[in-house]
Amino acid sequence: MNMHTGNEAAFRAEIADFCKDNLDPEVRRLSDLGLPVGEPASLDWQTRLVGRGWGAPSWDEEWGGSGWNMRKLFVFEEEMAAHGAPLVGTFNIKMIGPILQAHGSPEQKAHYLPKALSFEHVWCQGYSEPGAGSDLASLQTRAERDGDNYVVNGTKIWTSGGHLANHMFCLVRTSREGRQQGGVSFLLIDLDTPGISRRPVHHFYGAHVFNQFFFDNVRVPVANRIGEENAGWGIAKSLLEHERLFSARHTEARRKLGRLERLSEEVRIEGRPAIEDAQFRDDLAKRKIELRALENATMRALERLVDDGGIGPFASVLKLRGIEVNQRLDRAIVQLLGPDALPAQAAWEDEALAGIVPTEARNAAESRYWWRGPAIAGGSQEVQRTIITKHILNL
């Protein structure tokens, strides 16, 4: 698939001009380092995108989206990453929005989609539990029918961004009969509902990304269920396939490659810039080849999605390789920096550090460790290999 035709080249130039005129240089610097830009900056960027008509590229125009096909969306994602735009609204724009458009009732779409687009509602995902991660179908959080409500009891963990969210899309067990997957329903939960509590789950280096939620007799209207009762597994599965398409995360890998190349001009090996070292150049070439192969695989998946409406188990190939490519780039950055990669984020508050350690070193070690999380989320690497073995290789 040629992603640089005349029309697409013009679109890329349009995105570049928009980023040049609207993206704060400090926000770009933080994004290129893989650092959070902060809630105010994220909301400002989303507001600018909405004003341009780009706030929800994959949504239907009826709901404020751009109505783009997957090819144009792919170009948009690439160019935004290339220009250092922050990643915002993953749960709002890429997850709950598509689910509502595909499976929501007219009333649910009218109520939730505008508020997801404006970020009046900030969403998080309630899937994993302490005893149900890769084996998600064994989830135990239960929802018992009581008139026009469900009464929800249980816990969800590893909830990314849950401390910032006010709504959760959640998998709950509504039946214990038959197959585990057959007794799961998909609920939308207002996190201000009585009976909900949350606690932070910190990374070992101090970052707060994950959370655990507890539900104690939480009453959720039946009207907040997406799809039929006990039919939530199919909805969640379609979302996981969509998530794995984007979990190739080649755009993030492209940013890391740029960071590695910039560092190679600054960091010295035996008194010379690293880029002049033969072993480093060999390793850099391998990382470039791996990334190009990942990008080509993503394009093939995109062609299949455009032609067939889905990519099936090939989504697992993208997730598996995307994680590996990103992890290897992180490892290469840390290895090049050596001890300079070690200062934690708190240490960067000391301005004296800036004169000693390259700015590009910031967040290097944390990024390497953080990427162990995506290797588990949405199905571990071992789970992806099992899917590939069974459904692609037929072994």
GIZIQUI-V153490 format. One record per run of one state. SS is the DSSP state (H for helix, E for strand, C for the rest). FROM is the first residue (numbers start at 1). LEN is the number of residues. If there is no record, write none. Layout:
ss={SS	SS}
from={FROM	FROM}
len={LEN	LEN}
//
This chain:
ss={C	H	C	H	C	H	C	H	C	H	C	H	C	H	C	E	C	E	C	E	C	H	C	E	C	E	C	E	C	H	E	C	E	C	E	H	E	C	H	C	H	C	E	C	E	H	C	H	C	H	C	H	C	H	C	H	C	H	C	H	C}
from={1	6	23	25	33	39	53	61	64	70	83	90	104	106	119	123	127	129	130	132	133	136	139	142	147	149	157	167	174	180	184	191	196	203	208	222	225	227	232	247	250	267	268	270	272	274	277	278	309	314	342	345	350	351	356	359	362	364	375	381	392}
len={5	17	2	8	6	14	8	3	6	13	7	14	2	13	4	4	2	1	2	1	3	3	3	5	2	8	10	7	6	4	7	5	7	5	14	3	2	5	15	3	17	1	2	2	2	3	1	31	5	28	3	5	1	5	3	3	2	11	6	11	4}
//
